[in-house]
């Protein structure tokens, strides 16, 4: 199973991000979406789980939650925008955005993944997205620079 990871689009869904996410069995957007059309475009590729980021305001964003939990391939995944808001629930993977800094880190048996920002460039940080590969309840994460 391939789960595409994207965050911090801030209203800009780059063609490179769409191309990278094609072929995903599911997509997770970790907040700061910026435009409801981004959610529609991602849903056209695969089932979508998205959370509200600190910049997601307005009527279109009200239905988004601050945190989501899902099971995929036998793996429990928690999604938040800012990892500081993670409540410590029993999850195998935590997907978060907010910092725009791509990162994969495992601590105490929990895999923390920040796919970075796929939207407008911030400082000298890369434009990136990521993926989770799940097979028989094992999970691997990867981040790809898009530009």
N, C-alpha and C positions, 0 to 999 in steps of 0.2 A: 504494500500500500504506500502510495506517495501522497503526502500532505504538503501542499505549497504554503509557504509562510511569507507574509508581506505586512509591512507596517509603515506608518508615518508617510502616507501618500500626500497628505495636505492638499487634496484637490487635483493632483497630477498623477494620472495613471499612464506611465510610460509604455510605449509599444514593446520595449525590451522586457518589462515586467510581465506583460500579458503573454509574450512568447515563452518566457521562463515558466510561467504557471500552467501553461497548456499541458495536458496529460496528467494533471493532478487528479487524484480520486476525491479530494476535499481540499478546500482552501481555508486558511485562518488569516484574518486581518486583525492585527493587534492594536488598532485604534489610531486616532488622528487621521481619519478617512478624508474629511474635508468636502466631500460631494457625494450625494446619494447615487449619482450615475456610476461611481466607482463600484459600489456594491452590486448594481445591476450587471455591470460588465463582468465582475468576478463570478456572480451566480450563473452567468451564461457558460462559464467554463466548467464549474463543479459546484457541489453543495458548499455553502459558505457559513462559517462561524465568524462573527465580528463583534468586537467590543467598542465601546465609546471611549475616545481619548479626550484629553483635557481641552482640545480645540474643536471637538465635535459638538456644535450647538445648533439650536433651531429645531423646528418640528420634526424634520426628517430623522434626527438623531435620538429623539426621545424613546423610541422602541429599543434602542441598543442598551445592553446592560454594561455595568462596569467590569463584570467578570463573567466568564462562561466556563463550563466544564463539559467535556465530552469524552466518550470512549471511542477509540479507533484501533482496530486490529488487536484488541485486548489491552490497549495502553490507555491509561487515564491521563488526559491532558487538561491543564488549567490555562486559561487565557486571561490576561489582564493587560492594561496599557502600560502602567508603571509597575515594575517588579516590586517596588516598595509597598504596593497595595496588596500583594499576595498574602493571603491569610494563613498560609502554612498547611493547607489541607493535604491529604494524602494523594499526591499526584506523582506520576512518573516523569512527566514533562511539564514545564512551565514556559509558556510563550508570552513574551512581553516586548513592547517597543519603547517609545518615549525618548530614550537617550540618543537615538539615531546611530548608535554605535553597535555594529554587528558583533555578536559574541555567542560562543557556545561554551558552556561551563557545566561540569557535573559536580554537585556537592551533596554529600550524604545520600547518595542514591537517586537524586533528583537531577534531571537534565534541564538546565536553564538555557533557553534559546532566545536571542534577540536578533531578528533578521535584518536589523538596521533600517535605514530609510530608503524607500523606493521612490519618493517624491522629490521635491526641490532639494538641491544640494545645500547642506548646512556646513559652514566652515570648510574644512578639507576632508570631511568624512566621506566614505564611499557611498555610491548609490548601489543598494544591494537588496536581495530577497533571499529566501532560504527554503529548505525542505526538510521534512522528516521522512525517513524510510522506515516502515514498520514491517517486520516479518516474524511471525511466531512469537509475538509479544516482546521481541527485542526491538530497540529503536536506535537509529543513527540520525544525526543532524548534519546538515551541510549548508554553508552560506556561499552565495555566488554574487560577485560584483557584476553589475549589469552594464556598466559603462567603462 
